[in-house]
Amino acid sequence: MVSKKIIDKKPVFLCDICGIGYADKKTAQECEDYCQAHPGSCNPEISKKGVYFPGDFIPLKQK
Ligand SMILES: [Zn+2]
């Protein structure tokens, strides 16, 4: 489930699996769907749209 959080006075939608935040709920949901289907990896096409990255985020896999 995507969760909403206010960061820097802006609403950010967080993927509950990887914790990356997005400016819109749709993208966060896409990320979460991807994370669910591919545990331990993130889709760089989606995560590059992220506006918030948690401090303990595992670095994206480089291709
Ligand atoms: Zn995610």
N, CA, C, O and the ligand as a Tripos MOL2 file, in Angstrom:
@<TRIPOS>MOLECULE
protein
  253   251    64     0     0
PROTEIN
NO_CHARGES

@<TRIPOS>ATOM
      1 N           0.8360   -1.2020    0.0000 N.3       1 MET1
      2 CA          0.0000    0.0000    0.0000 C.3       1 MET1
      3 C           0.8690    1.2500    0.0000 C.2       1 MET1
      4 O           1.7800    1.3890    0.8170 O.2       1 MET1
      5 N           0.5810    2.1380   -0.9080 N.am      2 VAL2
      6 CA          1.3070    3.3960   -0.9840 C.3       2 VAL2
      7 C           0.9080    4.2760    0.1930 C.2       2 VAL2
      8 O          -0.2760    4.3940    0.5080 O.2       2 VAL2
      9 N           1.8820    4.8900    0.8370 N.am      3 SER3
     10 CA          1.5200    5.7760    1.9310 C.3       3 SER3
     11 C           1.9090    7.2110    1.6020 C.2       3 SER3
     12 O           2.8740    7.4650    0.8820 O.2       3 SER3
     13 N           1.1360    8.1360    2.1480 N.am      4 LYS4
     14 CA          1.3340    9.5530    1.8620 C.3       4 LYS4
     15 C           2.0360   10.2020    3.0350 C.2       4 LYS4
     16 O           1.7110    9.9320    4.1910 O.2       4 LYS4
     17 N           2.9830   11.0430    2.7420 N.am      5 LYS5
     18 CA          3.7540   11.7050    3.7800 C.3       5 LYS5
     19 C           4.0200   13.1380    3.3300 C.2       5 LYS5
     20 O           4.1730   13.4080    2.1390 O.2       5 LYS5
     21 N           4.0720   14.0440    4.2880 N.am      6 ILE6
     22 CA          4.4010   15.4220    3.9310 C.3       6 ILE6
     23 C           5.8960   15.6300    4.1830 C.2       6 ILE6
     24 O           6.3700   15.5380    5.3160 O.2       6 ILE6
     25 N           6.6200   15.9110    3.1100 N.am      7 ILE7
     26 CA          8.0530   16.1710    3.2230 C.3       7 ILE7
     27 C           8.3070   17.5340    2.5960 C.2       7 ILE7
     28 O           7.9200   17.7840    1.4540 O.2       7 ILE7
     29 N           8.9660   18.4210    3.3570 N.am      8 ASP8
     30 CA          9.2000   19.7790    2.8720 C.3       8 ASP8
     31 C           7.8960   20.4540    2.4370 C.2       8 ASP8
     32 O           7.8500   21.1660    1.4340 O.2       8 ASP8
     33 N           6.8470   20.2130    3.2130 N.am      9 LYS9
     34 CA          5.5360   20.8160    2.9830 C.3       9 LYS9
     35 C           4.8630   20.3650    1.7070 C.2       9 LYS9
     36 O           3.8620   20.9450    1.2860 O.2       9 LYS9
     37 N           5.4190   19.3150    1.0830 N.am     10 LYS10
     38 CA          4.7940   18.7890   -0.1350 C.3      10 LYS10
     39 C           4.3550   17.3650    0.1210 C.2      10 LYS10
     40 O           5.0570   16.6070    0.7890 O.2      10 LYS10
     41 N           3.1960   16.9940   -0.4050 N.am     11 PRO11
     42 CA          2.7890   15.5910   -0.2440 C.3      11 PRO11
     43 C           3.6550   14.6880   -1.1190 C.2      11 PRO11
     44 O           3.8730   14.9520   -2.3010 O.2      11 PRO11
     45 N           4.1360   13.6220   -0.5010 N.am     12 VAL12
     46 CA          4.9650   12.6600   -1.2210 C.3      12 VAL12
     47 C           4.3320   11.2870   -1.0230 C.2      12 VAL12
     48 O           3.9170   10.9390    0.0820 O.2      12 VAL12
     49 N           4.2620   10.5250   -2.0820 N.am     13 PHE13
     50 CA          3.6810    9.1870   -1.9980 C.3      13 PHE13
     51 C           4.8000    8.1650   -1.9780 C.2      13 PHE13
     52 O           5.6220    8.0870   -2.8910 O.2      13 PHE13
     53 N           4.8070    7.3810   -0.9010 N.am     14 LEU14
     54 CA          5.9230    6.4580   -0.6970 C.3      14 LEU14
     55 C           5.5480    5.0360   -1.0890 C.2      14 LEU14
     56 O           4.4740    4.5360   -0.7570 O.2      14 LEU14
     57 N           6.4600    4.4120   -1.7970 N.am     15 CYS15
     58 CA          6.3560    2.9740   -2.0190 C.3      15 CYS15
     59 C           6.6710    2.3020   -0.6850 C.2      15 CYS15
     60 O           7.7290    2.5310   -0.0990 O.2      15 CYS15
     61 N           5.7470    1.4760   -0.2160 N.am     16 ASP16
     62 CA          5.9400    0.8640    1.0980 C.3      16 ASP16
     63 C           7.0220   -0.1950    1.1010 C.2      16 ASP16
     64 O           7.4830   -0.6020    2.1670 O.2      16 ASP16
     65 N           7.4290   -0.6410   -0.0540 N.am     17 ILE17
     66 CA          8.4290   -1.7070   -0.1080 C.3      17 ILE17
     67 C           9.8420   -1.1350   -0.1300 C.2      17 ILE17
     68 O          10.6680   -1.5130    0.7010 O.2      17 ILE17
     69 N          10.1360   -0.2340   -1.0640 N.am     18 CYS18
     70 CA         11.5070    0.2850   -1.1320 C.3      18 CYS18
     71 C          11.6360    1.6280   -0.4310 C.2      18 CYS18
     72 O          12.7490    2.0500   -0.1210 O.2      18 CYS18
     73 N          10.5280    2.3060   -0.1750 N.am     19 GLY19
     74 CA         10.5690    3.5520    0.5680 C.3      19 GLY19
     75 C          10.8340    4.7960   -0.2600 C.2      19 GLY19
     76 O          10.9160    5.8940    0.2910 O.2      19 GLY19
     77 N          10.9700    4.6490   -1.5680 N.am     20 ILE20
     78 CA         11.1680    5.8230   -2.4150 C.3      20 ILE20
     79 C           9.8650    6.6100   -2.4960 C.2      20 ILE20
     80 O           8.7820    6.0340   -2.6010 O.2      20 ILE20
     81 N           9.9850    7.9230   -2.4460 N.am     21 GLY21
     82 CA          8.8130    8.7740   -2.5130 C.3      21 GLY21
     83 C           8.6540    9.4010   -3.8860 C.2      21 GLY21
     84 O           9.6290    9.7550   -4.5500 O.2      21 GLY21
     85 N           7.4000    9.5270   -4.2930 N.am     22 TYR22
     86 CA          7.0850   10.1110   -5.5970 C.3      22 TYR22
     87 C           6.0860   11.2400   -5.4350 C.2      22 TYR22
     88 O           5.3150   11.2810   -4.4770 O.2      22 TYR22
     89 N           6.1170   12.1610   -6.4010 N.am     23 ALA23
     90 CA          5.2220   13.3140   -6.3260 C.3      23 ALA23
     91 C           3.7870   12.9340   -6.6480 C.2      23 ALA23
     92 O           2.8580   13.6430   -6.2610 O.2      23 ALA23
     93 N           3.5910   11.8270   -7.3490 N.am     24 ASP24
     94 CA          2.2160   11.4270   -7.6280 C.3      24 ASP24
     95 C           1.9870    9.9690   -7.2310 C.2      24 ASP24
     96 O           2.8910    9.1340   -7.2660 O.2      24 ASP24
     97 N           0.7660    9.7130   -6.8610 N.am     25 LYS25
     98 CA          0.4070    8.4100   -6.3230 C.3      25 LYS25
     99 C           0.5300    7.3070   -7.3750 C.2      25 LYS25
    100 O           0.8890    6.1720   -7.0620 O.2      25 LYS25
    101 N           0.2310    7.6530   -8.6040 N.am     26 LYS26
    102 CA          0.2600    6.6700   -9.6860 C.3      26 LYS26
    103 C           1.6550    6.0730   -9.8300 C.2      26 LYS26
    104 O           1.8080    4.8580   -9.9500 O.2      26 LYS26
    105 N           2.6750    6.9370   -9.8160 N.am     27 THR27
    106 CA          4.0460    6.4500   -9.9680 C.3      27 THR27
    107 C           4.4600    5.6190   -8.7680 C.2      27 THR27
    108 O           5.1360    4.6000   -8.9160 O.2      27 THR27
    109 N           4.0570    6.0500   -7.5750 N.am     28 ALA28
    110 CA          4.3740    5.2820   -6.3770 C.3      28 ALA28
    111 C           3.7590    3.8940   -6.4490 C.2      28 ALA28
    112 O           4.3660    2.9030   -6.0450 O.2      28 ALA28
    113 N           2.5430    3.8450   -6.9730 N.am     29 GLN29
    114 CA          1.8700    2.5530   -7.1130 C.3      29 GLN29
    115 C           2.5970    1.6700   -8.1230 C.2      29 GLN29
    116 O           2.7290    0.4620   -7.9260 O.2      29 GLN29
    117 N           3.0650    2.2860   -9.2040 N.am     30 GLU30
    118 CA          3.8310    1.5420  -10.2160 C.3      30 GLU30
    119 C           5.0920    0.9570   -9.6020 C.2      30 GLU30
    120 O           5.4500   -0.1930   -9.8560 O.2      30 GLU30
    121 N           5.7520    1.7610   -8.7960 N.am     31 CYS31
    122 CA          6.9720    1.3180   -8.1280 C.3      31 CYS31
    123 C           6.6580    0.1420   -7.2120 C.2      31 CYS31
    124 O           7.3660   -0.8660   -7.1950 O.2      31 CYS31
    125 N           5.5900    0.2970   -6.4610 N.am     32 GLU32
    126 CA          5.2600   -0.7580   -5.5140 C.3      32 GLU32
    127 C           4.8990   -2.0600   -6.2360 C.2      32 GLU32
    128 O           5.2750   -3.1460   -5.7940 O.2      32 GLU32
    129 N           4.1810   -1.9460   -7.3260 N.am     33 ASP33
    130 CA          3.8600   -3.1370   -8.1070 C.3      33 ASP33
    131 C           5.1360   -3.8140   -8.5920 C.2      33 ASP33
    132 O           5.2720   -5.0370   -8.5550 O.2      33 ASP33
    133 N           6.0710   -2.9730   -9.0500 N.am     34 TYR34
    134 CA          7.3330   -3.5130   -9.5420 C.3      34 TYR34
    135 C           8.1230   -4.1550   -8.4040 C.2      34 TYR34
    136 O           8.6470   -5.2590   -8.5530 O.2      34 TYR34
    137 N           8.2090   -3.4680   -7.2770 N.am     35 CYS35
    138 CA          8.9500   -3.9880   -6.1310 C.3      35 CYS35
    139 C           8.3640   -5.3160   -5.6590 C.2      35 CYS35
    140 O           9.0940   -6.2170   -5.2460 O.2      35 CYS35
    141 N           7.0530   -5.4240   -5.7240 N.am     36 GLN36
    142 CA          6.3920   -6.6380   -5.2920 C.3      36 GLN36
    143 C           6.7440   -7.8030   -6.2240 C.2      36 GLN36
    144 O           6.9510   -8.9330   -5.7810 O.2      36 GLN36
    145 N           6.8070   -7.5020   -7.5030 N.am     37 ALA37
    146 CA          7.0860   -8.5350   -8.4900 C.3      37 ALA37
    147 C           8.5730   -8.8580   -8.5810 C.2      37 ALA37
    148 O           8.9510   -9.9610   -8.9770 O.2      37 ALA37
    149 N           9.4180   -7.8910   -8.2140 N.am     38 HIS38
    150 CA         10.8710   -8.0800   -8.3110 C.3      38 HIS38
    151 C          11.5290   -7.7060   -6.9960 C.2      38 HIS38
    152 O          12.1510   -6.6480   -6.9000 O.2      38 HIS38
    153 N          11.4050   -8.5520   -5.9810 N.am     39 PRO39
    154 CA         11.9520   -8.1840   -4.6660 C.3      39 PRO39
    155 C          13.4550   -7.9110   -4.7310 C.2      39 PRO39
    156 O          14.2100   -8.6260   -5.3880 O.2      39 PRO39
    157 N          13.8580   -6.8620   -4.0340 N.am     40 GLY40
    158 CA         15.2850   -6.5540   -3.9570 C.3      40 GLY40
    159 C          15.8160   -5.7210   -5.0950 C.2      40 GLY40
    160 O          16.9940   -5.3630   -5.0960 O.2      40 GLY40
    161 N          14.9700   -5.3960   -6.0770 N.am     41 SER41
    162 CA         15.4610   -4.5290   -7.1370 C.3      41 SER41
    163 C          14.4300   -3.4620   -7.4330 C.2      41 SER41
    164 O          13.2440   -3.6250   -7.1460 O.2      41 SER41
    165 N          14.8920   -2.3780   -8.0050 N.am     42 CYS42
    166 CA         13.9950   -1.3000   -8.3680 C.3      42 CYS42
    167 C          14.1040   -1.0660   -9.8570 C.2      42 CYS42
    168 O          15.1550   -1.2780  -10.4620 O.2      42 CYS42
    169 N          13.0140   -0.6290  -10.4340 N.am     43 ASN43
    170 CA         13.0240   -0.2930  -11.8450 C.3      43 ASN43
    171 C          13.5780    1.1210  -11.9970 C.2      43 ASN43
    172 O          12.9470    2.0780  -11.5480 O.2      43 ASN43
    173 N          14.7580    1.2710  -12.6280 N.am     44 PRO44
    174 CA         15.3520    2.6190  -12.7410 C.3      44 PRO44
    175 C          14.4720    3.5840  -13.5170 C.2      44 PRO44
    176 O          14.5340    4.7940  -13.2980 O.2      44 PRO44
    177 N          13.6560    3.0640  -14.4190 N.am     45 GLU45
    178 CA         12.7450    3.9330  -15.1700 C.3      45 GLU45
    179 C          11.7240    4.5840  -14.2410 C.2      45 GLU45
    180 O          11.2810    5.7090  -14.4720 O.2      45 GLU45
    181 N          11.3620    3.8620  -13.1960 N.am     46 ILE46
    182 CA         10.3920    4.4050  -12.2420 C.3      46 ILE46
    183 C          11.1180    5.2130  -11.1670 C.2      46 ILE46
    184 O          10.7150    6.3290  -10.8380 O.2      46 ILE46
    185 N          12.1970    4.6330  -10.6220 N.am     47 SER47
    186 CA         12.8200    5.2840   -9.4650 C.3      47 SER47
    187 C          13.4970    6.5990   -9.8360 C.2      47 SER47
    188 O          13.7290    7.4350   -8.9620 O.2      47 SER47
    189 N          13.8180    6.7990  -11.1060 N.am     48 LYS48
    190 CA         14.4110    8.0900  -11.4900 C.3      48 LYS48
    191 C          13.4010    9.2290  -11.3440 C.2      48 LYS48
    192 O          13.7800   10.4000  -11.3060 O.2      48 LYS48
    193 N          12.1160    8.8820  -11.2620 N.am     49 LYS49
    194 CA         11.0980    9.9050  -11.0440 C.3      49 LYS49
    195 C          10.9010   10.1940   -9.5580 C.2      49 LYS49
    196 O          10.0930   11.0410   -9.1800 O.2      49 LYS49
    197 N          11.6450    9.4830   -8.7320 N.am     50 GLY50
    198 CA         11.4960    9.6590   -7.2920 C.3      50 GLY50
    199 C          11.9190   11.0460   -6.8420 C.2      50 GLY50
    200 O          12.8550   11.6270   -7.3910 O.2      50 GLY50
    201 N          11.2360   11.5660   -5.8560 N.am     51 VAL51
    202 CA         11.5860   12.8780   -5.3130 C.3      51 VAL51
    203 C          12.1600   12.7470   -3.9050 C.2      51 VAL51
    204 O          12.6750   13.7140   -3.3440 O.2      51 VAL51
    205 N          12.0690   11.5680   -3.3520 N.am     52 TYR52
    206 CA         12.5560   11.3550   -1.9960 C.3      52 TYR52
    207 C          13.1580    9.9540   -1.8970 C.2      52 TYR52
    208 O          12.5320    8.9660   -2.2810 O.2      52 TYR52
    209 N          14.3770    9.8890   -1.3790 N.am     53 PHE53
    210 CA         15.0290    8.6000   -1.2080 C.3      53 PHE53
    211 C          15.4100    8.4350    0.2550 C.2      53 PHE53
    212 O          16.0860    9.2940    0.8200 O.2      53 PHE53
    213 N          14.9860    7.3480    0.8670 N.am     54 PRO54
    214 CA         15.3160    7.1520    2.2700 C.3      54 PRO54
    215 C          16.8240    6.9920    2.4590 C.2      54 PRO54
    216 O          17.5290    6.5140    1.5700 O.2      54 PRO54
    217 N          17.3010    7.4010    3.6310 N.am     55 GLY55
    218 CA         18.7300    7.3820    3.8950 C.3      55 GLY55
    219 C          19.3370    5.9990    3.8190 C.2      55 GLY55
    220 O          20.4930    5.8400    3.4260 O.2      55 GLY55
    221 N          18.5600    4.9980    4.1930 N.am     56 ASP56
    222 CA         19.1110    3.6380    4.2080 C.3      56 ASP56
    223 C          18.7840    2.8890    2.9270 C.2      56 ASP56
    224 O          18.8080    1.6590    2.8840 O.2      56 ASP56
    225 N          18.4800    3.6480    1.8890 N.am     57 PHE57
    226 CA         18.1160    3.0240    0.6280 C.3      57 PHE57
    227 C          19.3020    2.2680    0.0310 C.2      57 PHE57
    228 O          20.4280    2.7650    0.0170 O.2      57 PHE57
    229 N          19.0350    1.0850   -0.4490 N.am     58 ILE58
    230 CA         20.0620    0.2760   -1.0990 C.3      58 ILE58
    231 C          20.3060    0.8680   -2.4900 C.2      58 ILE58
    232 O          19.3620    1.0580   -3.2580 O.2      58 ILE58
    233 N          21.5510    1.1550   -2.8120 N.am     59 PRO59
    234 CA         21.8170    1.8040   -4.1070 C.3      59 PRO59
    235 C          21.2400    1.0020   -5.2660 C.2      59 PRO59
    236 O          21.2130   -0.2290   -5.2500 O.2      59 PRO59
    237 N          20.7900    1.7240   -6.2500 N.am     60 LEU60
    238 CA         20.2170    1.0840   -7.4260 C.3      60 LEU60
    239 C          21.2790    0.2420   -8.1180 C.2      60 LEU60
    240 O          22.4560    0.5980   -8.1730 O.2      60 LEU60
    241 N          20.8290   -0.8610   -8.6310 N.am     61 LYS61
    242 CA         21.7560   -1.7080   -9.3810 C.3      61 LYS61
    243 C          22.1210   -0.9960  -10.6830 C.2      61 LYS61
    244 O          21.2620   -0.5040  -11.4150 O.2      61 LYS61
    245 N          23.4040   -0.9630  -10.9350 N.am     62 GLN62
    246 CA         23.8610   -0.3450  -12.1890 C.3      62 GLN62
    247 C          23.8130   -1.3940  -13.2860 C.2      62 GLN62
    248 O          24.1560   -2.5610  -13.0950 O.2      62 GLN62
    249 N          23.3740   -0.9250  -14.4330 N.am     63 LYS63
    250 CA         23.3030   -1.8800  -15.5410 C.3      63 LYS63
    251 C          24.6500   -1.9560  -16.2240 C.2      63 LYS63
    252 O          24.8120   -2.7040  -17.1880 O.2      63 LYS63
    253 ZN          9.3870    0.6090   -4.7400 Zn       64 ZN64
@<TRIPOS>BOND
     1     1     2 1
     2     2     3 1
     3     3     4 2
     4     3     5 am
     5     5     6 1
     6     6     7 1
     7     7     8 2
     8     7     9 am
     9     9    10 1
    10    10    11 1
    11    11    12 2
    12    11    13 am
    13    13    14 1
    14    14    15 1
    15    15    16 2
    16    15    17 am
    17    17    18 1
    18    18    19 1
    19    19    20 2
    20    19    21 am
    21    21    22 1
    22    22    23 1
    23    23    24 2
    24    23    25 am
    25    25    26 1
    26    26    27 1
    27    27    28 2
    28    27    29 am
    29    29    30 1
    30    30    31 1
    31    31    32 2
    32    31    33 am
    33    33    34 1
    34    34    35 1
    35    35    36 2
    36    35    37 am
    37    37    38 1
    38    38    39 1
    39    39    40 2
    40    39    41 am
    41    41    42 1
    42    42    43 1
    43    43    44 2
    44    43    45 am
    45    45    46 1
    46    46    47 1
    47    47    48 2
    48    47    49 am
    49    49    50 1
    50    50    51 1
    51    51    52 2
    52    51    53 am
    53    53    54 1
    54    54    55 1
    55    55    56 2
    56    55    57 am
    57    57    58 1
    58    58    59 1
    59    59    60 2
    60    59    61 am
    61    61    62 1
    62    62    63 1
    63    63    64 2
    64    63    65 am
    65    65    66 1
    66    66    67 1
    67    67    68 2
    68    67    69 am
    69    69    70 1
    70    70    71 1
    71    71    72 2
    72    71    73 am
    73    73    74 1
    74    74    75 1
    75    75    76 2
    76    75    77 am
    77    77    78 1
    78    78    79 1
    79    79    80 2
    80    79    81 am
    81    81    82 1
    82    82    83 1
    83    83    84 2
    84    83    85 am
    85    85    86 1
    86    86    87 1
    87    87    88 2
    88    87    89 am
    89    89    90 1
    90    90    91 1
    91    91    92 2
    92    91    93 am
    93    93    94 1
    94    94    95 1
    95    95    96 2
    96    95    97 am
    97    97    98 1
    98    98    99 1
    99    99   100 2
   100    99   101 am
   101   101   102 1
   102   102   103 1
   103   103   104 2
   104   103   105 am
   105   105   106 1
   106   106   107 1
   107   107   108 2
   108   107   109 am
   109   109   110 1
   110   110   111 1
   111   111   112 2
   112   111   113 am
   113   113   114 1
   114   114   115 1
   115   115   116 2
   116   115   117 am
   117   117   118 1
   118   118   119 1
   119   119   120 2
   120   119   121 am
   121   121   122 1
   122   122   123 1
   123   123   124 2
   124   123   125 am
   125   125   126 1
   126   126   127 1
   127   127   128 2
   128   127   129 am
   129   129   130 1
   130   130   131 1
   131   131   132 2
   132   131   133 am
   133   133   134 1
   134   134   135 1
   135   135   136 2
   136   135   137 am
   137   137   138 1
   138   138   139 1
   139   139   140 2
   140   139   141 am
   141   141   142 1
   142   142   143 1
   143   143   144 2
   144   143   145 am
   145   145   146 1
   146   146   147 1
   147   147   148 2
   148   147   149 am
   149   149   150 1
   150   150   151 1
   151   151   152 2
   152   151   153 am
   153   153   154 1
   154   154   155 1
   155   155   156 2
   156   155   157 am
   157   157   158 1
   158   158   159 1
   159   159   160 2
   160   159   161 am
   161   161   162 1
   162   162   163 1
   163   163   164 2
   164   163   165 am
   165   165   166 1
   166   166   167 1
   167   167   168 2
   168   167   169 am
   169   169   170 1
   170   170   171 1
   171   171   172 2
   172   171   173 am
   173   173   174 1
   174   174   175 1
   175   175   176 2
   176   175   177 am
   177   177   178 1
   178   178   179 1
   179   179   180 2
   180   179   181 am
   181   181   182 1
   182   182   183 1
   183   183   184 2
   184   183   185 am
   185   185   186 1
   186   186   187 1
   187   187   188 2
   188   187   189 am
   189   189   190 1
   190   190   191 1
   191   191   192 2
   192   191   193 am
   193   193   194 1
   194   194   195 1
   195   195   196 2
   196   195   197 am
   197   197   198 1
   198   198   199 1
   199   199   200 2
   200   199   201 am
   201   201   202 1
   202   202   203 1
   203   203   204 2
   204   203   205 am
   205   205   206 1
   206   206   207 1
   207   207   208 2
   208   207   209 am
   209   209   210 1
   210   210   211 1
   211   211   212 2
   212   211   213 am
   213   213   214 1
   214   214   215 1
   215   215   216 2
   216   215   217 am
   217   217   218 1
   218   218   219 1
   219   219   220 2
   220   219   221 am
   221   221   222 1
   222   222   223 1
   223   223   224 2
   224   223   225 am
   225   225   226 1
   226   226   227 1
   227   227   228 2
   228   227   229 am
   229   229   230 1
   230   230   231 1
   231   231   232 2
   232   231   233 am
   233   233   234 1
   234   234   235 1
   235   235   236 2
   236   235   237 am
   237   237   238 1
   238   238   239 1
   239   239   240 2
   240   239   241 am
   241   241   242 1
   242   242   243 1
   243   243   244 2
   244   243   245 am
   245   245   246 1
   246   246   247 1
   247   247   248 2
   248   247   249 am
   249   249   250 1
   250   250   251 1
   251   251   252 2
@<TRIPOS>SUBSTRUCTURE
     1 MET1         2 RESIDUE 1 A MET
     2 VAL2         6 RESIDUE 1 A VAL
     3 SER3        10 RESIDUE 1 A SER
     4 LYS4        14 RESIDUE 1 A LYS
     5 LYS5        18 RESIDUE 1 A LYS
     6 ILE6        22 RESIDUE 1 A ILE
     7 ILE7        26 RESIDUE 1 A ILE
     8 ASP8        30 RESIDUE 1 A ASP
     9 LYS9        34 RESIDUE 1 A LYS
    10 LYS10       38 RESIDUE 1 A LYS
    11 PRO11       42 RESIDUE 1 A PRO
    12 VAL12       46 RESIDUE 1 A VAL
    13 PHE13       50 RESIDUE 1 A PHE
    14 LEU14       54 RESIDUE 1 A LEU
    15 CYS15       58 RESIDUE 1 A CYS
    16 ASP16       62 RESIDUE 1 A ASP
    17 ILE17       66 RESIDUE 1 A ILE
    18 CYS18       70 RESIDUE 1 A CYS
    19 GLY19       74 RESIDUE 1 A GLY
    20 ILE20       78 RESIDUE 1 A ILE
    21 GLY21       82 RESIDUE 1 A GLY
    22 TYR22       86 RESIDUE 1 A TYR
    23 ALA23       90 RESIDUE 1 A ALA
    24 ASP24       94 RESIDUE 1 A ASP
    25 LYS25       98 RESIDUE 1 A LYS
    26 LYS26      102 RESIDUE 1 A LYS
    27 THR27      106 RESIDUE 1 A THR
    28 ALA28      110 RESIDUE 1 A ALA
    29 GLN29      114 RESIDUE 1 A GLN
    30 GLU30      118 RESIDUE 1 A GLU
    31 CYS31      122 RESIDUE 1 A CYS
    32 GLU32      126 RESIDUE 1 A GLU
    33 ASP33      130 RESIDUE 1 A ASP
    34 TYR34      134 RESIDUE 1 A TYR
    35 CYS35      138 RESIDUE 1 A CYS
    36 GLN36      142 RESIDUE 1 A GLN
    37 ALA37      146 RESIDUE 1 A ALA
    38 HIS38      150 RESIDUE 1 A HIS
    39 PRO39      154 RESIDUE 1 A PRO
    40 GLY40      158 RESIDUE 1 A GLY
    41 SER41      162 RESIDUE 1 A SER
    42 CYS42      166 RESIDUE 1 A CYS
    43 ASN43      170 RESIDUE 1 A ASN
    44 PRO44      174 RESIDUE 1 A PRO
    45 GLU45      178 RESIDUE 1 A GLU
    46 ILE46      182 RESIDUE 1 A ILE
    47 SER47      186 RESIDUE 1 A SER
    48 LYS48      190 RESIDUE 1 A LYS
    49 LYS49      194 RESIDUE 1 A LYS
    50 GLY50      198 RESIDUE 1 A GLY
    51 VAL51      202 RESIDUE 1 A VAL
    52 TYR52      206 RESIDUE 1 A TYR
    53 PHE53      210 RESIDUE 1 A PHE
    54 PRO54      214 RESIDUE 1 A PRO
    55 GLY55      218 RESIDUE 1 A GLY
    56 ASP56      222 RESIDUE 1 A ASP
    57 PHE57      226 RESIDUE 1 A PHE
    58 ILE58      230 RESIDUE 1 A ILE
    59 PRO59      234 RESIDUE 1 A PRO
    60 LEU60      238 RESIDUE 1 A LEU
    61 LYS61      242 RESIDUE 1 A LYS
    62 GLN62      246 RESIDUE 1 A GLN
    63 LYS63      250 RESIDUE 1 A LYS
    64 ZN64       253 GROUP 0 **** ****
